[in-house]
């Protein structure tokens, strides 16, 4: 599987992303052709090799005529739809990124996405950065994108709405659920455009995944910091591990003063709101009290909902949470036909190996109850049905 990894030591912006993609081998002329079809006023992409803290990197700049236009989201999406040189996939990707931006801006300004009045991100250079990035990612042709924790920087910046602390409000909104890294650099490292790209495209966060590196691209930011290289590093290559991986969150609390009924009810509510798994572990607490650790696994976007349920239903005074890397088999749904009807289940496999089939409990249970047969007979029949068919995992 072809994958990419964004190493955001000094954050991420639109121009840094373009620089890294071009440095990794994406044709700048192909991106320029797509940008030309947007009919922006004299918009030209240029690239140059620069040094940042002594390291070579590619700096992509957007040159254009001065303009005072402030656009709404529908103006930009109409422009993208009319771009003849962009493929449907590239258009869809660019519009997804802009929609993420629009949703963030609407929330921080208390308005609707249609009424959002883009300022900085509606300018020619930002439109070129986002549309150019959408085109370049499509041309790169990776199946999954991973990313390091993202530093936002520190200090203050001046934007259209005045002086703001870093991260800017829209950037902070976009990075909800994204692991944030500390930084000693007193400037804006991650821009709204960069945050929107990360929030839209990245499949998982964490350290560099196991991969056979084929190319490395370095995209330069505008400034040259005295303490670290202001570059975005892009790794491109083939995944080499048998199981796919992603990042989830562990959220847990210790309980010694609630009944089993309350714990069971809390577990049900956690699963209903999207927890990936919920389980309890028997523990011995202070004053020799028997208790349980109630643990939930969830996606980053669901952490707050999980914590709300734990506080509300258990009355706990404290919750622990941390991100973890998860390895998992590739999987897809599969249905087999048995004497008691169709039984749904899942195929799971490691790349290059034969898949295995696991019937779903609920499907087997329903068939067993409907036909008055032992549950184990339904399981065994479903497994035999699969063994007789042996579909491909691709």
C-alpha positions as CSV (number, residue, x, y, z in Angstrom):
1,X,0.0,0.0,0.0
2,X,1.4,3.4,-1.0
3,X,1.3,5.8,2.0
4,X,2.5,9.2,3.0
5,X,3.6,10.7,6.3
6,X,3.7,14.4,7.2
7,X,6.4,15.3,9.7
8,X,5.2,18.6,11.1
9,X,8.2,19.7,13.2
10,X,7.5,23.4,12.4
11,X,3.8,23.1,11.7
12,X,2.0,23.1,8.4
13,X,0.7,25.7,6.0
14,X,-0.7,25.6,2.4
15,X,2.6,26.7,0.8
16,X,4.7,24.3,2.9
17,X,2.4,21.5,1.8
18,X,2.8,22.4,-1.8
19,X,6.5,22.7,-1.4
20,X,6.8,19.3,0.1
21,X,4.6,17.7,-2.6
22,X,6.6,19.3,-5.4
23,X,9.9,18.4,-3.7
24,X,8.6,14.8,-3.5
25,X,8.2,14.7,-7.3
26,X,4.8,16.1,-8.1
27,X,4.9,18.1,-11.4
28,X,4.5,21.8,-10.7
29,X,3.5,22.4,-14.3
30,X,0.5,20.0,-13.9
31,X,-0.6,21.9,-10.8
32,X,-0.2,25.2,-12.6
33,X,-2.5,23.9,-15.4
34,X,-5.2,23.2,-12.9
35,X,-4.7,26.6,-11.2
36,X,-5.0,28.4,-14.6
37,X,-8.4,26.9,-15.1
38,X,-9.7,28.6,-11.9
39,X,-9.4,31.9,-13.8
40,X,-7.7,33.7,-10.9
41,X,-6.1,37.0,-11.9
42,X,-2.6,36.4,-13.2
43,X,-1.9,33.6,-10.7
44,X,1.4,31.9,-11.1
45,X,3.1,29.2,-9.0
46,X,6.9,29.4,-8.7
47,X,9.3,27.1,-6.9
48,X,12.8,27.7,-5.6
49,X,15.4,25.8,-3.6
50,X,16.0,27.5,-0.3
51,X,17.8,26.8,3.0
52,X,16.1,26.6,6.3
53,X,18.5,26.3,9.3
54,X,21.0,24.9,6.8
55,X,18.7,22.3,5.3
56,X,17.7,22.3,1.6
57,X,13.9,22.6,0.9
58,X,11.5,23.7,-1.9
59,X,9.7,27.0,-1.4
60,X,6.5,27.3,-3.5
61,X,5.2,30.9,-3.9
62,X,2.0,32.2,-5.4
63,X,2.5,35.3,-7.5
64,X,-0.7,37.3,-8.5
65,X,-2.1,40.7,-9.1
66,X,-3.3,42.6,-6.1
67,X,-7.0,42.3,-5.3
68,X,-9.5,43.4,-2.7
69,X,-12.1,40.7,-3.2
70,X,-13.5,38.9,-0.2
71,X,-15.3,35.7,-1.2
72,X,-18.0,33.5,0.3
73,X,-17.8,29.8,0.2
74,X,-20.2,29.4,-2.7
75,X,-18.1,31.8,-4.8
76,X,-15.1,29.5,-4.3
77,X,-16.9,26.2,-4.9
78,X,-18.5,27.7,-8.1
79,X,-15.0,28.6,-9.3
80,X,-13.7,25.1,-8.6
81,X,-16.7,23.5,-10.3
82,X,-15.9,25.5,-13.4
83,X,-12.2,24.6,-13.5
84,X,-12.0,22.4,-16.6
85,X,-8.4,21.2,-15.9
86,X,-9.3,19.8,-12.5
87,X,-10.6,16.2,-12.3
88,X,-13.8,15.4,-10.4
89,X,-11.7,13.8,-7.6
90,X,-9.5,16.9,-7.4
91,X,-12.5,19.2,-7.3
92,X,-14.2,17.1,-4.6
93,X,-11.1,17.2,-2.5
94,X,-10.6,20.9,-2.8
95,X,-14.2,21.6,-1.9
96,X,-14.0,19.3,1.1
97,X,-11.0,21.3,2.4
98,X,-12.8,24.6,1.9
99,X,-16.0,23.3,3.5
100,X,-13.9,22.3,6.6
101,X,-12.6,25.8,6.7
102,X,-16.1,27.3,6.2
103,X,-17.5,25.2,9.1
104,X,-14.8,26.3,11.4
105,X,-15.2,30.0,10.5
106,X,-19.0,29.7,10.9
107,X,-18.6,28.3,14.3
108,X,-16.1,30.9,15.6
109,X,-18.1,33.8,14.2
110,X,-21.6,32.4,15.2
111,X,-23.0,32.4,11.7
112,X,-23.9,29.9,9.0
113,X,-21.5,28.4,6.5
114,X,-23.2,30.1,3.6
115,X,-22.9,33.5,5.2
116,X,-19.2,33.1,6.2
117,X,-17.2,35.9,4.6
118,X,-13.7,34.5,3.9
119,X,-10.9,37.0,4.5
120,X,-7.3,35.5,4.3
121,X,-8.5,32.1,3.1
122,X,-10.6,33.7,0.3
123,X,-7.6,35.4,-1.2
124,X,-5.9,34.3,-4.4
125,X,-2.9,32.8,-2.7
126,X,-5.0,30.7,-0.3
127,X,-7.3,29.4,-3.1
128,X,-4.2,28.5,-5.1
129,X,-2.6,26.8,-2.1
130,X,-5.7,24.7,-1.3
131,X,-6.6,23.8,-4.9
132,X,-3.0,23.2,-5.7
133,X,-2.6,20.9,-2.7
134,X,-5.8,19.0,-3.7
135,X,-4.4,18.5,-7.3
136,X,-0.9,17.5,-6.0
137,X,-2.2,15.0,-3.4
138,X,-4.3,13.4,-6.2
139,X,-1.3,13.2,-8.5
140,X,0.9,11.7,-5.7
141,X,-1.5,8.8,-5.6
142,X,-1.2,7.6,-2.0
143,X,-3.9,5.5,-0.4
144,X,-3.4,6.6,3.2
145,X,-1.9,9.7,4.8
146,X,-0.5,9.8,8.3
147,X,0.8,12.8,10.3
148,X,2.8,13.6,13.4
149,X,1.3,15.6,16.3
150,X,0.9,19.2,15.1
151,X,2.6,22.2,16.7
152,X,0.7,25.4,16.5
153,X,3.4,27.8,17.7
154,X,2.8,30.5,20.4
155,X,2.6,34.2,20.8
156,X,0.2,36.5,18.9
157,X,-0.7,37.3,15.3
158,X,-2.7,40.0,13.6
159,X,-5.6,38.9,11.4
160,X,-8.6,40.6,9.8
161,X,-10.4,40.5,13.1
162,X,-7.5,42.0,15.1
163,X,-4.8,40.7,17.4
164,X,-5.2,37.0,18.4
165,X,-3.2,34.5,20.3
166,X,-1.8,31.5,18.6
167,X,-3.5,29.3,17.4
168,X,-5.9,31.5,15.6
169,X,-9.6,30.7,16.4
170,X,-10.3,28.9,13.1
171,X,-7.1,26.9,13.4
172,X,-7.9,25.8,16.9
173,X,-11.4,24.8,15.8
174,X,-10.0,22.8,12.9
175,X,-7.5,21.0,15.1
176,X,-10.1,19.6,17.5
177,X,-9.4,15.9,17.9
178,X,-5.9,16.3,16.4
179,X,-2.9,15.6,18.7
180,X,-1.1,18.9,19.4
181,X,2.7,19.1,19.9
182,X,4.4,21.7,22.1
183,X,6.6,24.3,20.5
184,X,9.1,27.0,21.8
185,X,8.8,29.0,18.6
186,X,6.9,32.3,19.2
187,X,5.0,32.6,15.9
188,X,2.2,31.0,14.0
189,X,3.4,27.6,12.8
190,X,0.1,26.1,11.7
191,X,-2.2,28.2,9.6
192,X,-5.9,27.7,9.0
193,X,-5.2,26.4,5.5
194,X,-2.6,23.9,6.9
195,X,-5.0,22.8,9.7
196,X,-7.8,22.3,7.1
197,X,-5.6,20.1,5.0
198,X,-4.7,18.0,8.0
199,X,-8.3,17.8,9.3
200,X,-9.6,16.7,5.9
201,X,-6.9,14.4,4.6
202,X,-5.1,12.6,7.4
203,X,-6.2,9.1,8.3
204,X,-4.2,8.7,11.5
205,X,-1.8,10.5,13.8
206,X,1.3,9.3,15.6
207,X,5.0,8.4,14.9
208,X,6.4,7.5,11.5
209,X,4.6,4.2,10.5
210,X,6.6,1.2,9.3
211,X,7.3,1.8,5.6
212,X,9.7,1.4,2.8
213,X,10.7,5.0,2.1
214,X,10.8,5.8,-1.6
215,X,10.9,9.6,-1.6
216,X,11.2,12.5,0.9
217,X,10.0,16.0,0.1
218,X,10.9,19.1,2.1
219,X,8.6,22.1,1.9
220,X,9.9,25.4,3.3
221,X,8.0,28.0,5.3
222,X,8.5,31.7,4.8
223,X,10.7,32.4,7.9
224,X,14.1,30.9,8.8
225,X,14.0,30.2,12.6
226,X,17.1,30.3,14.7
227,X,16.1,27.3,16.8
228,X,14.9,24.7,14.2
229,X,14.4,24.2,10.5
230,X,11.2,25.7,9.2
231,X,10.3,22.8,6.9
232,X,7.5,20.3,6.5
233,X,8.9,16.9,5.7
234,X,6.9,14.5,3.6
235,X,7.7,10.7,3.5
236,X,6.3,8.7,0.6
237,X,6.6,4.9,0.3
238,X,5.1,1.5,0.7
239,X,3.7,0.2,4.0
240,X,5.6,-2.8,5.1
241,X,3.7,-4.1,8.1
242,X,1.1,-6.8,7.7
243,X,-1.6,-5.1,9.7
244,X,-2.9,-1.6,9.1
245,X,-2.6,0.9,11.9
246,X,-4.3,4.0,13.2
247,X,-4.6,6.0,16.4
248,X,-7.4,5.8,18.9
249,X,-7.8,7.1,22.5
250,X,-8.1,5.3,25.7
251,X,-10.5,6.9,28.2
252,X,-10.9,5.3,31.6
253,X,-11.8,5.8,35.3
254,X,-11.6,3.8,38.5
255,X,-14.9,3.1,40.3
256,X,-15.5,1.6,43.8
257,X,-18.7,3.3,44.9
258,X,-21.3,2.5,42.2
259,X,-23.3,-0.6,41.6
260,X,-22.9,-3.1,38.9
261,X,-26.2,-2.0,37.3
262,X,-24.8,1.6,36.9
263,X,-21.6,0.3,35.4
264,X,-23.5,-1.9,33.0
265,X,-25.8,1.0,32.0
266,X,-22.8,3.3,31.5
267,X,-21.1,0.7,29.2
268,X,-24.3,0.5,27.1
269,X,-24.5,4.3,26.7
270,X,-20.8,4.5,25.8
271,X,-21.3,2.0,23.0
272,X,-24.4,3.9,21.8
273,X,-22.5,7.1,21.3
274,X,-19.7,5.6,19.2
275,X,-17.1,3.9,21.5
276,X,-15.1,1.3,19.6
277,X,-14.9,-1.0,22.6
278,X,-15.8,-0.8,26.3
279,X,-14.6,-3.2,29.1
280,X,-14.1,-3.4,32.8
281,X,-11.1,-4.7,34.8
282,X,-11.3,-5.8,38.4
283,X,-9.0,-3.8,40.7
284,X,-8.3,-3.4,44.4
285,X,-8.5,0.2,45.6
286,X,-7.6,2.1,48.7
287,X,-9.0,0.9,52.1
288,X,-9.1,-2.6,50.5
289,X,-12.2,-1.7,48.5
290,X,-12.9,-3.9,45.4
291,X,-13.5,-1.8,42.4
292,X,-13.4,-1.8,38.6
293,X,-11.6,0.2,35.9
294,X,-14.1,1.2,33.3
295,X,-12.3,1.7,30.0
296,X,-13.5,2.9,26.6
297,X,-11.6,3.0,23.3
298,X,-12.8,5.8,20.9
299,X,-11.8,8.0,18.0
300,X,-10.3,11.4,18.8
301,X,-13.5,13.2,17.8
302,X,-15.5,11.2,20.4
303,X,-13.3,11.8,23.5
304,X,-15.4,14.6,24.9
305,X,-18.7,12.7,24.4
306,X,-17.2,9.6,26.1
307,X,-16.0,11.7,29.1
308,X,-19.4,13.3,29.4
309,X,-21.1,9.9,29.7
310,X,-18.5,8.7,32.3
311,X,-18.9,11.9,34.5
312,X,-22.7,11.9,34.2
313,X,-23.5,8.2,34.7
314,X,-20.9,7.1,37.2
315,X,-20.3,10.3,39.2
316,X,-16.5,9.8,39.0
317,X,-14.3,12.6,40.1
318,X,-11.5,12.0,37.5
319,X,-10.8,10.5,34.1
320,X,-7.6,9.5,32.4
321,X,-7.1,9.6,28.7
322,X,-4.2,9.1,26.2
323,X,-3.7,8.3,22.5
324,X,-2.5,4.8,21.5
325,X,-1.4,3.3,18.2
326,X,-3.7,0.4,17.1
327,X,-2.7,-2.4,14.7
328,X,-5.6,-4.1,13.0
329,X,-6.2,-6.5,10.1
330,X,-7.6,-5.3,6.9
331,X,-11.3,-6.1,6.9
332,X,-14.5,-6.1,4.9
333,X,-18.1,-7.4,5.3
334,X,-18.9,-10.8,3.9
335,X,-22.1,-12.9,3.8
336,X,-22.4,-16.7,3.6
337,X,-25.4,-18.9,2.9
338,X,-26.3,-21.7,5.4
339,X,-29.2,-24.1,5.8
340,X,-30.6,-21.5,8.3
341,X,-30.3,-18.5,5.9
342,X,-27.7,-15.9,5.2
343,X,-25.2,-15.1,7.9
344,X,-23.3,-11.9,7.8
345,X,-19.7,-11.6,9.1
346,X,-16.3,-10.1,8.4
347,X,-13.3,-11.1,6.5
348,X,-9.9,-10.2,8.1
349,X,-6.5,-10.6,6.5
350,X,-2.8,-9.6,6.5
351,X,-1.5,-8.5,3.2
352,X,-0.4,-11.4,1.1
353,X,-2.2,-14.0,3.2
354,X,-5.5,-15.8,3.0
355,X,-8.4,-14.1,4.8
356,X,-10.2,-15.6,7.7
357,X,-14.0,-15.3,8.3
358,X,-15.7,-14.4,11.5
359,X,-19.5,-14.8,11.7
360,X,-21.4,-12.0,13.5
361,X,-22.8,-13.1,16.8
362,X,-26.2,-11.3,16.4
363,X,-26.7,-12.9,13.0
364,X,-26.0,-16.4,14.3
365,X,-28.1,-15.8,17.4
366,X,-31.1,-14.7,15.3
367,X,-30.8,-17.7,13.1
368,X,-30.5,-20.1,16.0
369,X,-33.6,-18.7,17.8
370,X,-35.6,-18.6,14.6
371,X,-35.0,-22.2,13.7
372,X,-34.6,-23.7,17.2
373,X,-31.0,-25.0,16.7
374,X,-27.9,-24.7,18.9
375,X,-25.9,-21.5,18.4
376,X,-22.7,-23.5,17.9
377,X,-24.3,-25.3,15.0
378,X,-25.0,-22.0,13.2
379,X,-21.4,-20.9,13.8
380,X,-20.0,-24.1,12.5
381,X,-22.3,-24.1,9.4
382,X,-21.3,-20.5,8.6
383,X,-17.6,-21.3,8.8
384,X,-18.1,-24.4,6.6
385,X,-19.9,-22.3,4.1
386,X,-17.1,-19.8,3.9
387,X,-14.4,-22.6,3.7
388,X,-16.3,-23.9,0.7
389,X,-16.2,-20.5,-1.1
390,X,-12.8,-19.0,-0.3
391,X,-13.3,-15.5,-1.9
392,X,-10.4,-13.3,-2.7
393,X,-9.4,-10.6,-0.1
394,X,-9.2,-7.9,-2.8
